[in-house]
């Protein structure tokens, strides 16, 4: 059982890249779902309401 350090490092790097890719893909799906909840116009209206209260 001769396992070289380079092989272990390569496996760890591949797992790290897969993890980052998976997290990025999941983050985009969550962001797309959240972006549909509220439009920029409602944010502007909320800000205007806030300013009018002062």
Phi, psi and omega in degrees: 000082180257100179254124182274152180298323180299323178294318179295317179297318179297318179296317179296320178295318179296318177297320180296315179296319179296320180296314180296318179297318180296315180296321179295317179296318180291323180295321179295321179294318180293319180295320179296322179293320181288326183292338179278346183291324188219138180264158178301329180296322180290329176293317178298320180295319178297321178295318178296319177298319179298316180294325181289337180288337183286000000 
